[in-house]
Amino acid sequence: MNAVQPDRASDTRRARFAAAIDADWPYLEAFTLDLHAHPELMFEEHRSAGRLVDSLREAGFEVEAPAGGLDTAFVARHRFGPGGPRIALMAEYDALPEMGHACGHNLIATAALGAARALRGALEASGGELLVIGCPAEEGGGGKVLLLRAGVFEGVDAALMFHPGSRTMTIRGALAAARVTMRFHGKAAHAAGSPELGINALDACILTFNAINSLRQHVLDETRIHGIISHGGSAPNIVPDYAEAKFLIRHRRTEEVAALKERVFAAARGAAAAVGARVEFQEGLLYAERKVNVPMANRFAAHLEALGEPVLPAPAVGRVGSSDFGNVSQVVPAIHPYVAIVPEGVSAHTPEFAAAAASPEGLRGLRLAATCLAATAADLLTEPELLAAARADFGAPTSEGGTA
């Protein structure tokens, strides 16, 4: 196993952090339930970010807010002493439209907060710096990509976060993903009186979905192309002169996403041409594939198992999404472990998962994650051999992220 095994000092630290989080638990429980009750969409997380900033300042952190040019981003810092590594905990706190915290970001944010408060109060270290980076807009806005471009992660030696899920596992990849908005332009006309004078933009949009469906037999395994019609016309008796669709194009490798995107664009151009319409593309930020740091992930797993939580292997195929964490993992040794809060078969981005993010099982996962984040970050701050193993496993950066 590619890991530096935890020693007795690591076990002692973990017990100290577990006790600190237990003592802080009434506060952390109320905090995460409050975030859950007040969901905010990407780049609008002013209340959530403000609460995190206030809590970290009260705990003795120096906080820069806003940060990286984003109103709802922040960077909190605490230095334990001169020299040493710089370790970052990442917090996410945006919610999903209509579903609230159906991805459990209230738990992610509070786990980072709880771990940071425990480390600030209970870690004995002669050097190093702890950061908490508040990362807005994971759900499509690419907050971490923008923070990377702004230099927020420069000088960070390792970055950690956790995600709630349906299976506890610490080594799990993710798909690269490109977001595309397609805008179809036609010509309006009376749909009954003069249909021959119109050009139906909605027909071009629907034909695009059909053309993309014809690609599905001829793409690599674990390719995902999915979309919605976000505008389909203004009234049924008017030939739609404008239609709009939003797509996500995913695969395990960024280069395959780039090639696949061109095939999707060609399908849309052909569909538009078939009805005499035209199409424009607006490309979003590219989410890179996830690069898991094995020594760090194995250390997090050791802490979970010491607390009685079995760690399972990832499924061999499928059941994976995308995140802007992938961009961070390409430039900094990083981990994104999962802790189960729902049974297998219950998916994130559902009402069931949203309910679980405020349930006793969700709170159990939060306590485990906060403790193991604190313990793993402390190991990285105090064990040079673990950080050296993480750096060796990481190798050279492979991507800086960018636009799709």
Secondary structure as GFF3:
##gff-version 3
##sequence-region A 1 404
A	DSSP	alpha_helix	8	37	.	.	.	ID=ss1
A	DSSP	alpha_helix	46	58	.	.	.	ID=ss2
A	DSSP	beta_strand	62	64	.	.	.	ID=ss3
A	DSSP	beta_strand	74	81	.	.	.	ID=ss4
A	DSSP	beta_strand	86	92	.	.	.	ID=ss5
A	DSSP	alpha_helix	105	122	.	.	.	ID=ss6
A	DSSP	beta_strand	128	135	.	.	.	ID=ss7
A	DSSP	alpha_helix	143	149	.	.	.	ID=ss8
A	DSSP	beta_strand	158	160	.	.	.	ID=ss9
A	DSSP	beta_strand	163	165	.	.	.	ID=ss10
A	DSSP	beta_strand	176	185	.	.	.	ID=ss11
A	DSSP	three_ten_helix	195	197	.	.	.	ID=ss12
A	DSSP	alpha_helix	201	215	.	.	.	ID=ss13
A	DSSP	three_ten_helix	216	218	.	.	.	ID=ss14
A	DSSP	beta_strand	224	231	.	.	.	ID=ss15
A	DSSP	beta_strand	242	251	.	.	.	ID=ss16
A	DSSP	alpha_helix	254	275	.	.	.	ID=ss17
A	DSSP	beta_strand	278	283	.	.	.	ID=ss18
A	DSSP	beta_strand	285	286	.	.	.	ID=ss19
A	DSSP	alpha_helix	294	306	.	.	.	ID=ss20
A	DSSP	alpha_helix	325	329	.	.	.	ID=ss21
A	DSSP	beta_strand	334	335	.	.	.	ID=ss22
A	DSSP	beta_strand	338	340	.	.	.	ID=ss23
A	DSSP	alpha_helix	351	356	.	.	.	ID=ss24
A	DSSP	alpha_helix	360	382	.	.	.	ID=ss25
A	DSSP	alpha_helix	384	394	.	.	.	ID=ss26
A	DSSP	beta_strand	402	403	.	.	.	ID=ss27
###
